[in-house]
């Protein structure tokens, strides 16, 4: 029976999701190798050390994705599982706050055997699952008004806000912003008048624009003491603050400029050799542009957009609020991460240390994204199945 | 009815909201694409040309820096050397993390402080204090002077401790190991100000460093391909390398032993009497080699303390009226031109020239005295008489012959030529006792050398050579006077010291015959005329010793002592007498047992076998530390003068190993300790017979070795 079901589910695989995902992962692994191999050999490590690790994570991710795909989605709404997972994440974050500082500072990872787990990465997906479940449960009580909905969803939103707060004081501003964005999108995506959501987004965008314009006119100090502020301001005056946190952006510009339309050729980046820190994580797209040109980067951005468009398409077209919220939430994770990463290396946003989905080196992120895609694939299959059921 | 509507509209709202989001996402992706294209195509951000800027950076990184040459003294001791110095800093900001947010900042401050305290001259508590600054937002901290100028070996040792958050900055630094040591003569080289110093070599800005900057600096090489910041070539196929031409070594005539002694004498006098300035130069009378030279105020070249007090090398850059020491020239000219009758009597005290009265320093004079006493008594009137007998033309000719009014050509920057005021008879007369003529210290030494060398003048030289070729050749600067003239002037200079009427009796050195001339020169008042007051003079002495076979010329000047608790002669004698004596003793010792000394040659970078062969042929013993095949360090250093049969310890490449120290002296063991940096505990006296670490044992990580002597 189970086997038959599995077989039948294979035919519902959504290639609009699967193919961009596989191509992006392959692209990512290739660029991780190109960007890290020189650094590795200089540090006296195997040149393919990160590449091999990334491949392992991609394969592991793929397995997890297929597992999630074949899973019954109702499992993810199981109270015990959800609460259990939330509890573990909470504990993990508290652990980092309490002991993390004395053992390894504010590092956002917990070592478990040979792996190190970043609770905040898993928190992203968990918040999506948790909110989707809690909000969808109250589908019947929904109204169009914001205040009513706020009352309705007060408890889950408060809990999520608590988690965001824990991430924020880690301190991980980038991670907290992503979580906040997910929460806001899912809250306004419940079904209240879209004008509220529209207004909220306009408000946030307006505030950010205003703030950056105000900051642009702040007189920059070149004192070492104001380093933290300078690091945030660096993206506005990268050349003035080159020695005060602006050098990453300047070197990112150099990389993009070196690449032009068609790039220097794979493996030929200059900037990856010590000029750009961590060329295989935060600045992997700068290195990609340098080696494969703007064209290569547009291919990656295009694939990411196809993926996002498909996820939102599924969310828009399903009748089930739970599915919609899952799609919007997962789409938002991928989008906001892309926004922060690409915006940072282009000098549009401050550099927050957020990785580029599917491309950057990083285990936790890769696994979480794979599971998330598994969920979306699952939704897609369910929808297709339902469609074929009604038409037949 | 109502409930239906409510249920339907949330779904519609969700859909509209989703489409809205997708629209925003599409818009942002378009912005990204545009921004990428913009940066790549225009190459300009905020008015900065990215291509130009990055190419400049790559090009700068492609420079291969030439190493600046070393400056040695005549014994081969290092006076100035290029080293890579390191300064340590600690990153505290928790923002500084690697992949997986791995901390790259200091995580364990207590441990870090403890470990660092083993290598820095700071206590663990003090380091901990630095690591926990009051300003919690501090990104990184340094450790002041204690964390700077670290050697490569200290840096490596700290690195081996694997402390997180501890990093180093490397900078080429000019090391002046002797501190206050002919500082203005040797000068300094420093990174040019106002430029990015890491891409610039050092530039000599003073003294020998400046004069020989071109030779010392060498020529930077380059790789004509872009390089990454680790120094690896980006495309090895196109590599065209022009290797750096390292700077040449400069060998000076200075003798470190005498120079150090002179510095300490000057420092003492400077402290006690606080003169406005002092100059002192010791020259080899026969060869013109400057053996020791210094000035006050000066500075400490290794700490740069005091460097802003004066930037001039006053030995060559300052022109001044020498006063009575110039009477050496006056007397020599008169004798040489046949205008000197020692038995002619004259009325001392004062003389009218033109409408002005010229007085002796003792204004009442000494009555009618013979001209033979005029020099020893330093009588101005006597000298004016000589000048008047010679006539201005003859006297001026001798001024020229003695090398005044043109630079001596000593290889130091900014040597002044000097000036002469010679229009009126009064001017011509005052020149005879050193007024109205401007000279520099080197010119005075050169003039005096004619007296010491039977009339032949020798050029003062500071450079003995560049690179391997450093055999100094004495340069004759003409023969202004006859041999006989030189002899009688020398006799007159002896009278200054040994006649009961001589002005320089204080300069007698028991055991040696000294010839000298004292001077008390007035200082021109900027407001016209000359300054008055007991201390407002340039006091000076020029001496030759031994008088029967001149070896050394010592010239000391002292300007305006602010704390004149002693007579000028007595102050000068505190420098002149011990300095001259020390120099004379060196000669005596060298003459006594010329065979008893060996000059160690440099065997660094040679194979151990050839090094041992070389040193053995000099009559020295050798001992190897390490089992490599190349010598990387030696002690005693090249140029050191040691006794035969002494041990030269050679450190080889590769791991350090313990030599068999049986039969070694305490002195040898101390050398071993100095070379390896390992503490050696010595018990007993005599020669070593037992060592706690067996021969050929590894020295790495060993902190303490016990050796017993008997």
Interface residues (C-beta under 8 A of the other chain):
Chain A: X38 X42 X50 X104 X105 X106 X107 X108 X109 X116 X118 X139 X140 X142 X143 X144 X171 X185 X188 X189 X190 X191 X192 X193 X194 X197 X198 X201 X224 X225 X226 X227 X228 X231 X237 X238 X239 X253 X254 X256 X257 X258 X259 X260 X261 X268 X270 X273 X274 X275 X278 X280 X281 X289 X293 X294 X297 X298 X301 X304 X305 X308 X309 X312 X313 X315 X316 X317 X319 X321 X324 X327 X328 X331 X332 X335 X339 X342 X343 X346 X347 X348 X353 X361 X362
Chain B: X6 X7 X9 X10 X11 X13 X14 X15 X16 X17 X18 X19 X20 X21 X22 X24 X25 X26 X28 X29 X31 X32 X33 X35 X36 X37 X39 X40 X41 X43 X45 X46 X48 X50 X51 X53 X54 X57 X58 X93 X94 X95 X97 X98 X99 X100 X101 X102 X103 X105 X107 X135 X137 X138 X139 X140 X226 X228 X229 X230 X232 X234 X235
